[in-house]
């Protein structure tokens, strides 16, 4: 018999009988109901509200009850309502300074939202001419910011994206005194899951590395507007590590050989490499620590919970000499050309060694001393691309327990947040016994897993919801900060919902874990919105509204273009991770005598290739194939519509960004076919065709560079100047510029005849990079092809490698200054290029 005196049992029964879902639909649709009264009638426990479906697994239930406790503790340490309301008011001043008096903000308890985190938008009651027009209430400042964003999006037709993807469109917001009212009882939106996570551990290197506080302030504002409340906060940790390791008698010189350079810190932190791009100056360490304190302060004021780093076992080599009995293992090579110990093969302190807990404890203490007691959630990825020495589940469980103990000895409420990438990327090792051993090595509710690649390869489906461990449904989306229009919008609009309402769901959040940001603004608007969606989104309708908001008006051609983009570029369903390997930006190290069609049919511009992912290394026998998941004809048709929309949208910065990006994409895919035409002509010993196709490939590069130069957001100079701006000395300036140039080109070490195994991993379509780096590389290769045919000589790929690597080394060390301001008319250039390459008249 059910005990209906228990609110939890009553709520569970209500959900099990499917009345709860109907209630929510009625609640959301009925604008005349008294939201406060209804929600107060349903005092659901937070555990039930997390899942919206019953849990039959006792371990799942235990985990989620513990997570409820975590959330309650985190809520208790939020700043006062006054501080949070002041923080959101300051955000409004930066976003809409003309409307400071138009909005009133108020922090409310979760009880006012039926136990949820929520925002509640209502009309301001006072009828005075000087009073605010709109009242936005929320459980934290992040919720209020989300409510502000929701209001200007869906009531005022505005749009907010990164500056580098076109910026904001706020011209549709009426002037003060004329804001549109909301429905009588307001709009209440509740989070169906508590967390909206943000960042990948490498985003700090691919995107944030050269940021100052001005840029960080904009990012945190964007995060708040998108409802992000669980951001990774990794800046400045090397300063903390310096203090910790010096307490263990590690010298500054030892640390010079330990820390990577600024652009490669993410991989030094993970123990993939050491010293590459370094050393770090004391100026850098001090600057980044100050910056981190600013970042944390603002995140906390807005009610966010920052995720701080913890100890993963990565240690300086010198620690072996100081503690000779410690269990320190040298790891294997990670992507160097020939196992060069100068950069590779770092040292890992075994978590079972007592020293591990001592160092981990010291690190957490130092962070608390520097930042205060700001979080209970810590990231650690000890086993990311580093397998444990044995697959024995007992041993793995021991390791996991030690990792957690290093956090919890200082903070008894610590929660371990772990990237779940290893369960996908190294699935041959992490079988169910090994996964369970790691996931269950800590108390239930003390670990949260990021299902990092859930947008393409979800692990939750095949792991019994991570065997009862709470997890966050994440979108990975981007590798290396590459610039490529790509997305899985239908999956984003439904995947988190399917996961949340699935049987025995342990999902506690949604997240974005891209390696690089500032691209594909449509993807990064829809995904964070799913943190507030209880039902699947109709993407076609959402895109129609998105187009109007992004460009500030309804333009038929633009909306038609987005219909095409939805079913083509933004509807990838082949299950392949999209890493841009177009031949312009990742020119193959390819022996042209090999059969280029041995692994796939000869493609043409309309072909959709049957691809495999090609990311780190190149095969001697198979030509790398760029990812092509849609009909190129569809993209060309969409581009024609975008160009036609220019009559109405030529002055829009958001339109200009999208026009340039789509034109670039269409031309880049065309160049892939032209490259294959060059190789085919060479194999047929047709020198004229080789030269003709080579010239076309080179001309496309030149034309794309000219196009990119017409928009501020596609310039190499911006990246390089931001790097140099952080330098305080001439030597730092040279070092930072070398770091910036190297990351986006060769990435890692070379020999005279071997390119880096990671070359072009972080490739970019930036004006300046195309004509001064990608173009010379292709020209050197094509010239040698022509020369070999004209002189009846063998093409010597080793000689091309020598020439190319020498050129790259010089370019990486160069200091040529590139523009930071756009030149040219993007619409006019796009029209000319379309006519040149695609107009069939």
C-alpha positions in Angstrom: 0.0 0.0 0.0 1.3 3.5 -0.9 1.9 5.9 2.0 0.5 9.1 0.5 1.6 11.0 3.6 5.1 10.9 2.1 5.7 13.7 -0.4 8.4 11.6 -2.1 6.2 8.6 -2.5 3.3 10.7 -3.6 5.5 12.4 -6.2 6.9 9.0 -7.4 3.4 7.6 -7.8 2.3 10.7 -9.6 5.1 10.3 -12.1 4.7 6.6 -12.5 1.0 7.1 -13.5 2.2 9.5 -16.2 0.0 12.3 -14.8 3.1 14.4 -14.1 4.0 14.8 -17.7 0.5 15.9 -18.6 0.6 18.3 -15.7 3.7 19.9 -17.0 2.3 20.3 -20.5 -0.8 21.9 -19.1 1.3 24.0 -16.7 3.4 25.3 -19.6 0.5 25.9 -22.0 -1.9 27.5 -19.5 -0.9 31.1 -19.3 -3.8 32.0 -17.0 -3.0 29.7 -14.2 -1.6 30.9 -10.9 1.9 29.4 -11.2 3.0 30.0 -7.7 -0.1 28.4 -6.2 0.1 25.3 -8.5 3.8 24.7 -7.8 3.4 25.1 -4.1 0.8 22.4 -4.2 3.4 19.9 -5.5 6.3 19.8 -3.1 8.3 17.3 -5.1 11.6 16.1 -3.8 14.6 17.3 -5.8 15.6 13.7 -6.5 12.3 13.1 -8.4 12.5 16.4 -10.2 15.9 15.5 -11.5 14.7 12.5 -13.5 10.9 12.9 -14.1 10.8 9.0 -14.2 11.0 6.5 -11.4 14.3 4.8 -10.6 14.2 1.1 -10.0 17.9 0.8 -9.3 18.9 1.3 -5.7 22.4 2.5 -6.7 20.9 5.1 -9.0 18.6 6.3 -6.2 21.5 6.4 -3.7 23.6 8.4 -6.1 20.9 10.9 -6.8 20.0 11.4 -3.2 23.6 12.2 -2.6 23.6 14.7 -5.5 20.6 16.3 -3.9 22.8 16.9 -0.9 25.6 18.3 -3.0 23.2 20.8 -4.6 21.9 21.9 -1.2 25.4 22.5 0.1 26.4 24.4 -3.0 23.2 26.5 -2.8 24.0 27.3 0.8 27.3 28.9 -0.1 25.9 31.1 -2.9 26.4 34.9 -2.4 23.7 36.9 -0.8 20.7 38.0 -3.0 22.0 41.6 -2.9 25.4 40.6 -4.4 23.8 38.4 -7.1 21.2 41.1 -8.0 24.0 43.6 -8.2 26.0 41.3 -10.5 23.1 40.8 -12.9 22.3 44.5 -12.9 26.0 45.1 -14.0 25.6 42.5 -16.7 22.5 44.3 -18.0 24.5 47.6 -18.1 27.1 45.9 -20.3 24.5 44.3 -22.6 21.8 47.0 -22.7 22.9 50.2 -21.0 19.9 52.1 -22.4 17.5 49.8 -20.6 18.9 49.8 -17.0 15.6 51.2 -15.6 13.4 48.9 -17.7 14.1 45.7 -15.7 13.9 44.8 -12.1 15.7 41.6 -10.8 14.9 39.6 -7.7 16.4 36.4 -6.2 13.8 34.0 -5.0 14.0 30.6 -3.2 13.5 27.3 -5.0 10.3 26.8 -3.0 8.8 29.6 -5.1 9.5 27.4 -8.2 8.2 24.2 -6.8 11.7 23.0 -5.8 13.3 23.7 -9.1 15.9 26.2 -10.2 14.0 28.6 -12.4 13.5 32.0 -13.8 10.1 33.8 -13.8 9.4 36.7 -16.1 6.4 38.9 -15.2 5.2 42.4 -15.9 6.1 44.9 -13.3 3.0 45.8 -11.2 3.8 49.5 -10.6 2.1 51.7 -13.2 4.4 54.7 -12.7 6.0 56.1 -15.8 9.4 55.8 -14.3 9.0 52.3 -12.9 10.6 49.2 -14.5 8.5 47.4 -17.1 9.7 43.8 -16.7 10.4 41.9 -13.4 12.6 38.8 -13.7 12.9 36.6 -10.7 15.3 33.6 -10.4 16.8 31.3 -7.9 20.3 32.6 -8.8 21.7 35.4 -10.9 22.4 32.8 -13.6 18.7 32.0 -13.7 17.9 35.7 -13.9 20.4 36.2 -16.7 18.8 33.2 -18.5 15.4 34.8 -18.0 16.7 38.1 -19.4 18.1 36.3 -22.4 14.8 34.4 -22.9 12.8 37.6 -22.8 14.9 39.5 -25.3 15.0 36.4 -27.6 11.4 35.4 -27.6 9.6 38.7 -26.7 11.9 41.2 -28.5 13.4 39.1 -31.3 17.0 39.8 -30.2 20.1 37.5 -30.6 23.3 37.1 -28.6 26.4 35.3 -29.9 30.1 35.6 -29.5 31.7 38.7 -31.0 33.7 36.5 -33.3 30.5 34.9 -34.7 28.8 38.2 -35.5 28.1 39.5 -32.0 24.7 40.7 -30.7 21.6 41.8 -32.7 19.6 44.0 -30.3 18.2 46.5 -32.8 14.8 44.8 -32.5 14.5 45.6 -28.8 12.0 48.5 -28.4 13.2 51.6 -26.6 12.6 52.0 -22.8 9.0 52.5 -22.0 7.8 50.4 -25.0 9.0 46.8 -24.0 6.4 44.2 -24.9 4.5 42.8 -21.9 4.4 39.0 -21.2 1.3 37.0 -20.5 -0.7 37.9 -17.5 0.7 35.4 -15.0 4.2 35.5 -16.5 6.6 33.0 -18.0 8.1 30.5 -15.6 10.8 28.2 -17.0 12.3 25.5 -14.7 15.5 23.5 -15.2 14.6 19.8 -15.6 18.1 18.9 -14.6 20.2 21.0 -12.2 23.4 21.6 -14.2 24.5 23.2 -17.4 28.2 22.4 -17.8 30.7 24.2 -20.0 34.2 23.6 -21.4 36.6 20.9 -22.3 40.0 20.6 -20.6 41.7 21.7 -23.8 39.4 24.7 -24.6 41.7 26.7 -22.3 44.5 26.2 -24.8 42.6 26.3 -28.2 40.5 29.3 -27.4 41.1 31.1 -24.0 44.9 31.0 -23.9 45.5 34.7 -24.9 42.5 36.2 -23.2 42.7 39.2 -20.9 40.0 40.2 -18.3 38.1 42.2 -20.8 37.5 39.2 -23.0 36.8 36.9 -20.0 34.2 39.3 -18.7 32.4 39.1 -22.0 32.6 35.3 -21.9 31.2 35.0 -18.4 28.3 37.3 -19.4 27.6 35.0 -22.4 27.8 32.0 -20.1 25.3 33.5 -17.7 22.9 34.5 -20.5 23.1 30.9 -21.8 22.3 29.5 -18.3 25.7 27.9 -17.7 26.1 27.3 -14.0 28.9 24.7 -13.9 31.9 26.0 -15.8 35.4 24.6 -15.7 37.9 27.1 -14.2 41.4 26.0 -15.1 43.2 29.3 -15.6 46.3 30.0 -13.5 46.7 26.6 -12.0 50.4 26.5 -12.8 50.9 29.2 -10.2 49.3 26.9 -7.6 51.4 24.0 -8.8 54.6 26.1 -8.5 53.8 26.8 -4.9 52.9 23.1 -4.2 55.9 21.5 -5.8 58.4 24.0 -4.3 57.1 22.9 -0.9 58.2 19.4 -2.0 61.7 20.8 -2.9 61.2 21.0 -6.6 63.2 23.8 -8.1 62.1 26.5 -10.5 64.5 24.9 -13.1 62.8 21.6 -12.6 59.4 23.2 -13.3 60.7 24.8 -16.5 61.1 21.3 -17.8 57.7 20.4 -16.5 55.2 23.1 -17.6 54.4 23.4 -21.3 54.3 26.7 -23.1 51.2 28.9 -22.9 49.5 27.4 -26.0 50.2 23.8 -24.9 49.4 23.9 -21.2 46.3 21.7 -21.5 48.4 18.7 -22.6 51.2 19.3 -20.1 48.5 19.3 -17.4 47.2 15.9 -18.7 50.7 14.5 -18.8 50.8 14.1 -22.6 53.9 16.2 -22.9 56.3 18.4 -21.0 58.4 21.5 -21.7 57.1 22.0 -25.3 56.7 25.7 -26.0 58.0 26.6 -22.5 59.3 27.6 -20.1 56.7 29.7 -18.3 58.0 33.0 -17.0 57.1 34.3 -13.6 55.3 37.1 -15.3 53.0 34.6 -16.9 52.4 32.7 -13.7 51.6 35.8 -11.8 49.3 37.3 -14.5 47.3 34.1 -14.8 46.8 33.8 -11.1 45.4 37.3 -10.9 43.2 36.6 -13.9 41.9 33.4 -12.3 40.9 35.3 -9.2 38.9 37.8 -11.4 37.2 34.9 -13.2 36.2 33.1 -10.1 35.0 36.2 -8.4 32.6 37.0 -11.3 31.4 33.4 -11.7 30.6 33.2 -8.0 28.8 36.6 -7.9 26.6 35.3 -10.7 25.7 32.2 -8.7 27.8 29.8 -10.8 29.7 26.8 -9.3 33.2 26.7 -10.7 34.9 23.4 -11.3 38.5 23.5 -10.1 41.4 21.2 -11.0 42.7 18.5 -8.7 45.8 16.3 -8.7 45.9 13.6 -11.4 49.3 12.2 -10.7 51.3 14.1 -13.3 54.6 15.1 -11.6 58.0 16.6 -12.5 60.8 14.2 -13.3 62.8 15.6 -10.4 60.4 14.2 -7.9 61.9 10.7 -8.5 65.2 11.9 -7.1 63.7 13.6 -4.1 61.4 10.6 -3.3 63.3 7.6 -4.7 61.0 5.0 -3.1 57.9 6.6 -4.6 56.0 4.6 -7.2 56.6 6.8 -10.2 56.2 5.5 -13.7 57.4 6.9 -16.9 54.6 7.0 -19.5 54.9 6.1 -23.1 55.2 8.4 -26.1 52.3 10.7 -27.0 52.6 11.8 -30.7 56.2 12.9 -30.9 57.9 12.1 -34.2 60.4 9.6 -32.8 59.8 9.4 -29.0 61.9 12.4 -28.2 62.3 12.4 -24.4 62.9 16.1 -24.5 59.1 16.5 -24.9 57.5 13.1 -24.4 57.1 10.4 -21.8 56.1 12.2 -18.7 56.0 10.8 -15.2 52.9 9.6 -13.3 52.8 9.1 -9.6 50.7 6.0 -8.9 47.6 6.9 -7.0 48.2 4.0 -4.6 51.4 5.6 -3.4 50.9 7.6 -0.1 52.7 10.6 -1.7 49.9 10.9 -4.2 47.4 11.8 -1.4 50.0 14.2 0.2 50.5 16.1 -3.0 46.7 16.1 -3.9 45.9 17.3 -0.4 48.5 20.1 -0.7 47.1 21.3 -4.0 43.5 21.6 -2.8 44.7 23.4 0.3 46.7 25.9 -1.8 43.7 26.5 -4.0 41.5 27.2 -1.0 44.1 29.5 0.4 44.3 31.5 -2.8 40.7 31.5 -3.9 38.7 30.8 -0.8 36.3 27.9 -0.3 34.5 28.4 -3.6 33.4 24.9 -4.7 33.0 21.3 -3.9 33.4 20.0 -7.5 36.9 19.1 -8.8 37.9 17.8 -12.2 40.4 15.0 -12.5 41.3 12.8 -15.5 44.1 10.6 -14.4 43.3 8.0 -17.0 42.6 10.3 -20.0 44.6 8.6 -22.8 46.7 7.0 -20.1 45.7 3.4 -19.4 46.2 2.0 -15.9 49.1 -0.5 -15.7 46.6 -3.4 -15.3 43.0 -4.1 -16.1 42.4 -5.8 -12.7 39.2 -4.2 -11.4 40.4 -4.4 -7.8 43.5 -2.4 -8.7 41.5 0.2 -10.7 39.1 0.6 -7.7 42.0 1.2 -5.4 43.4 3.9 -7.8 40.0 5.6 -8.0 39.6 5.6 -4.2 43.1 7.2 -3.9 42.3 9.9 -6.4 39.1 10.8 -4.5 40.8 10.7 -1.1 43.3 13.3 -2.4 40.4 15.7 -2.8 38.2 14.7 0.1 41.0 14.8 2.8 40.8 18.6 2.6 37.2 19.0 1.4 35.0 16.3 2.9 32.2 17.3 0.6 34.4 17.0 -2.6 32.8 15.7 -5.7 34.9 14.2 -8.5 33.9 15.4 -12.0 35.5 13.2 -14.7 35.5 13.4 -18.4 34.0 10.2 -19.8 36.0 10.4 -23.0 38.1 7.4 -22.0 35.1 5.1 -22.1 34.6 5.9 -25.7 38.2 6.4 -27.0 39.7 3.4 -25.2 36.6 1.2 -25.0 38.8 -1.9 -25.6 40.3 -1.4 -22.2 37.3 0.1 -20.3 35.0 -2.9 -20.4 32.1 -3.2 -17.9 34.2 -4.6 -15.1 36.8 -1.9 -15.4 34.2 0.9 -15.8 32.3 -0.3 -12.7 35.5 -0.6 -10.7 36.4 3.1 -11.4 32.9 4.5 -11.2 32.1 2.7 -7.9 35.5 3.4 -6.3 34.0 6.5 -4.6 30.9 6.9 -2.5 27.7 7.1 -4.5 27.0 10.7 -5.5 30.7 11.7 -5.1 31.4 11.3 -8.8 29.8 12.9 -11.8 30.8 11.7 -15.3 30.7 13.9 -18.4 29.3 11.8 -21.3 31.6 13.9 -23.4 30.6 12.7 -26.9 26.9 12.0 -26.3 25.9 14.0 -29.4 27.5 11.3 -31.6 28.6 8.3 -29.5 26.6 8.3 -26.2 28.1 6.0 -23.6 25.0 6.3 -21.3 23.0 4.0 -23.6 25.5 1.1 -23.4 26.6 1.4 -19.7 23.4 1.1 -17.8 23.5 4.9 -17.2 27.1 4.7 -16.1 26.2 1.9 -13.7 24.2 4.2 -11.5 26.7 7.1 -11.5 25.2 10.6 -12.2 26.3 12.0 -15.5 26.0 15.0 -17.7 24.8 14.7 -21.3 27.4 16.6 -23.3 28.0 17.8 -26.8 31.6 17.6 -28.0 31.1 18.9 -31.5 34.5 20.5 -32.2 38.1 19.3 -32.4 41.1 21.6 -32.4 39.1 24.8 -32.7 38.7 24.0 -36.4 36.5 26.3 -38.4 33.9 24.2 -40.2 30.1 24.5 -40.4 28.8 21.3 -38.9 26.2 20.1 -36.5 23.7 17.5 -35.4 20.8 19.9 -34.6 18.1 17.2 -34.5 20.1 15.2 -32.0 20.7 18.2 -29.8 17.0 19.0 -29.9 16.0 15.5 -28.7 19.0 13.6 -27.3 19.0 15.2 -23.8 15.3 14.7 -23.5 15.5 11.0 -24.5 18.3 10.5 -22.0 16.6 12.3 -19.2 13.3 10.4 -19.4 14.9 7.0 -20.1 14.3 4.2 -17.6 16.6 4.5 -14.5 18.1 7.7 -15.8 21.0 9.1 -13.8 21.3 12.3 -15.9 21.9 15.4 -13.9 22.8 18.0 -16.5 23.6 19.0 -20.1 26.9 20.3 -21.2 29.1 21.7 -24.0 32.6 20.1 -24.1 33.9 21.4 -27.5 37.7 21.7 -27.9 37.4 25.2 -29.3 34.7 27.9 -29.4 33.7 30.9 -31.5 32.1 29.1 -34.5 28.8 27.6 -35.5 26.7 30.1 -33.5 23.4 28.2 -34.2 24.8 25.1 -32.5 25.9 27.1 -29.4 22.5 28.7 -29.1 20.4 25.6 -29.3 22.5 23.4 -27.1 22.5 25.5 -23.9 18.8 26.2 -24.4 18.2 22.5 -23.9 19.1 23.0 -20.2 15.7 24.6 -19.9 13.7 22.4 -22.2 11.4 19.6 -20.9 10.3 18.6 -24.4 11.9 18.0 -27.7 12.4 21.1 -29.9 10.9 21.4 -33.4 14.1 22.4 -35.1 12.5 23.6 -38.3 10.3 26.1 -36.5 13.1 27.0 -34.1 15.4 27.8 -37.0 12.8 30.0 -38.6 12.6 32.1 -35.5 16.4 31.9 -35.1 16.9 33.4 -38.6 14.7 36.3 -37.8 16.3 37.0 -34.5 19.9 36.6 -35.8 19.4 39.0 -38.7 16.9 41.3 -37.1 14.1 40.8 -39.6 12.3 38.1 -41.5 13.9 37.6 -44.9 12.4 34.8 -47.0 15.7 33.9 -48.7 17.6 33.6 -45.4 14.9 31.4 -43.9 14.9 29.2 -47.0 18.6 28.9 -46.8 18.4 27.7 -43.1 15.8 25.1 -44.1 18.5 23.7 -46.5 21.3 24.0 -44.0 19.2 22.1 -41.4 18.8 19.1 -43.7 22.4 19.1 -44.9 25.3 20.7 -43.1 23.6 20.7 -39.7 22.1 17.2 -40.0 25.2 15.0 -39.9 24.1 11.4 -39.2 27.1 9.3 -40.2 28.4 8.9 -36.7 31.8 10.4 -37.6 33.5 13.0 -35.4 33.9 16.1 -37.5 37.6 17.1 -37.5 38.3 19.4 -40.5 40.7 17.6 -42.8 39.9 19.5 -46.0 42.9 19.4 -48.2 43.5 23.1 -48.0 44.0 23.1 -44.3 45.4 19.6 -43.8 47.4 19.0 -47.0 48.1 15.2 -47.2 51.7 13.9 -46.8 50.9 11.7 -49.8 53.0 9.7 -52.2 51.2 10.4 -55.5 52.2 7.1 -57.0 49.7 5.4 -54.6 46.3 4.5 -55.9 44.2 7.4 -54.7 40.9 5.5 -55.3 41.9 2.3 -53.6 39.6 2.9 -50.6 36.8 4.9 -52.1 35.1 5.6 -55.4 36.3 8.6 -57.4 34.3 11.5 -55.9 32.9 14.6 -57.6 31.5 17.8 -56.2 28.1 16.2 -55.5 29.5 13.0 -53.9 28.8 12.2 -50.3 31.9 10.2 -49.2 31.8 7.1 -47.1 34.3 8.3 -44.6 36.2 7.1 -41.6 37.5 9.6 -39.0 41.1 10.7 -39.8 42.6 12.7 -37.0 46.2 12.2 -35.9 48.2 10.1 -38.3 48.3 9.4 -42.0 48.5 6.1 -43.7 51.1 5.2 -46.3 48.5 3.3 -48.3 45.3 5.2 -48.0 44.7 8.8 -49.0 43.0 10.7 -46.1 39.5 11.6 -46.9 37.9 14.8 -45.7 34.6 14.5 -43.9 31.7 15.0 -46.3 28.3 14.2 -44.9 26.0 16.2 -47.1 25.3 17.0 -50.8 27.5 19.8 -51.9 24.7 20.9 -54.2 22.5 21.6 -51.2 25.2 23.9 -49.7 25.6 25.7 -53.0 21.8 26.3 -53.2 21.9 27.6 -49.7 24.7 30.0 -50.5 22.8 31.3 -53.5 19.9 32.1 -51.2 22.2 33.8 -48.7 23.7 36.0 -51.4 20.2 36.9 -52.6 19.3 37.8 -49.0 22.1 40.4 -49.1 19.8 43.0 -50.6 18.0 43.1 -47.3 20.8 42.2 -44.9 24.0 43.7 -46.2 24.5 45.9 -43.1 24.1 43.0 -40.6 27.3 41.8 -39.0 25.6 38.4 -38.1 24.6 38.0 -41.7 28.1 38.9 -42.9 29.7 36.3 -40.7 27.3 33.6 -41.9 27.8 34.6 -45.6 31.6 34.5 -45.3 31.5 31.2 -43.4 29.2 29.4 -45.9 31.1 30.7 -48.9 34.3 29.5 -47.4 32.9 26.1 -46.7 31.5 25.6 -50.2 34.8 26.6 -51.8 36.8 24.4 -49.4 34.8 21.4 -50.4 35.2 22.2 -54.1 39.0 22.4 -53.5 38.9 18.8 -52.2 37.8 17.6 -55.6 40.3 19.8 -57.4 43.1 18.2 -55.3 42.0 14.8 -56.4 41.9 16.0 -60.0 45.6 17.0 -59.6 46.6 13.6 -58.4 44.6 11.8 -61.1 46.2 13.9 -63.8 49.6 13.1 -62.4 49.0 9.4 -62.5 47.9 9.8 -66.1 51.1 11.7 -66.7 49.1 14.7 -68.1 51.4 17.6 -67.2 49.0 20.3 -68.6 46.1 19.0 -66.5 48.3 18.8 -63.4 49.3 22.4 -63.9 45.7 23.5 -64.7 44.2 21.8 -61.7 47.1 23.0 -59.5 46.5 26.5 -60.5 42.8 26.2 -59.7 43.5 24.8 -56.3 45.9 27.6 -55.5 43.5 30.2 -56.9 40.7 28.9 -54.6 43.1 29.3 -51.6 43.8 32.9 -52.7 40.2 33.7 -53.2 39.1 32.2 -49.9 41.9 34.3 -48.2 40.5 37.5 -49.9 37.0 36.5 -48.7 38.1 35.9 -45.1 40.0 39.2 -45.1 36.6 41.0 -45.5 35.4 40.0 -42.0 37.1 40.8 -38.7 36.4 37.4 -37.3 38.5 35.4 -39.8 41.9 37.1 -39.3 45.2 35.5 -38.3 46.4 38.8 -37.0 43.9 38.8 -34.2 45.2 35.6 -32.8 48.8 36.7 -33.0 48.4 40.2 -31.6 46.4 38.9 -28.6 49.3 36.5 -27.9 51.8 39.3 -28.0 49.7 41.6 -26.0 50.2 39.5 -22.9 54.0 39.7 -23.1 55.9 42.0 -20.7 59.3 41.5 -22.3 60.7 41.1 -25.8 61.6 37.5 -25.2 58.1 36.7 -23.9 56.7 38.4 -27.0 58.7 36.1 -29.3 57.9 33.0 -27.3 54.2 33.7 -27.2 54.0 34.4 -30.9 55.9 31.2 -31.6 53.4 29.3 -29.4 50.5 30.9 -31.2 51.9 30.2 -34.7 52.9 26.7 -33.9 49.7 25.5 -32.3 47.6 26.3 -35.5 50.1 24.8 -37.9 52.7 22.1 -37.1 51.5 21.8 -33.4 54.3 19.5 -32.2 57.9 18.4 -33.0 59.4 17.6 -36.4 62.5 16.2 -37.9 64.0 17.3 -41.2 62.0 14.7 -43.1 59.0 14.1 -40.8 56.2 16.4 -40.1 54.6 16.5 -36.7 52.1 13.7 -36.1 49.7 16.4 -35.0 50.3 18.8 -37.9 47.2 20.8 -38.8 45.2 19.3 -35.9 44.3 22.9 -34.9 44.0 24.2 -38.4 42.1 27.5 -39.0 40.5 29.2 -41.9 42.1 32.6 -41.2 43.1 35.2 -43.7 46.9 35.4 -43.7 47.3 31.8 -42.7 45.9 30.7 -46.1 48.1 32.7 -48.4 51.3 32.6 -46.3 51.2 29.0 -45.0 48.7 26.7 -46.7 49.3 28.1 -50.2 53.1 27.8 -50.2 52.8 24.2 -49.0 50.5 23.2 -51.8 52.5 25.1 -54.3 55.8 23.3 -53.3 54.0 20.0 -53.7 52.4 20.8 -57.0 55.6 22.3 -58.5 57.4 19.1 -57.8 54.7 17.1 -59.4 54.9 19.1 -62.6 58.7 19.1 -62.5 58.8 15.3 -62.2 56.6 14.9 -65.2 58.4 17.5 -67.4 61.8 16.1 -66.6 60.7 12.4 -66.5 61.9 12.2 -63.0 60.6 10.3 -60.0 58.6 12.5 -57.6 60.6 12.5 -54.4 58.3 13.0 -51.5 61.1 13.1 -49.0 62.6 16.2 -50.7 59.2 17.9 -50.6 59.0 17.1 -46.9 62.4 18.7 -46.3 61.5 21.8 -48.2 58.1 22.1 -46.6 59.2 21.4 -43.0 62.0 23.9 -43.4 59.6 26.5 -44.6 57.2 25.8 -41.7 59.9 26.1 -39.1 60.8 29.5 -40.5 57.2 30.6 -40.6 56.6 29.6 -37.0 59.6 31.7 -36.0 58.7 34.6 -38.1 57.3 37.9 -36.7 55.5 39.3 -39.7 52.6 41.5 -38.6 49.2 40.6 -40.0 46.1 42.8 -40.2 43.5 42.9 -37.4 40.9 44.9 -39.3 38.9 43.7 -42.2 39.2 45.0 -45.7 36.8 44.5 -48.6 33.1 44.0 -49.2 32.1 40.5 -48.1 28.9 40.4 -50.1 30.5 41.7 -53.3 33.4 39.2 -53.0 31.0 36.3 -52.3 28.9 37.2 -55.4 32.0 37.3 -57.6 33.2 33.9 -56.2 29.8 32.3 -56.7 29.7 33.5 -60.3 33.3 32.4 -60.9 32.9 28.8 -59.6 29.2 27.9 -59.5 27.2 30.0 -61.8 26.1 27.7 -64.6 24.7 30.5 -66.8 
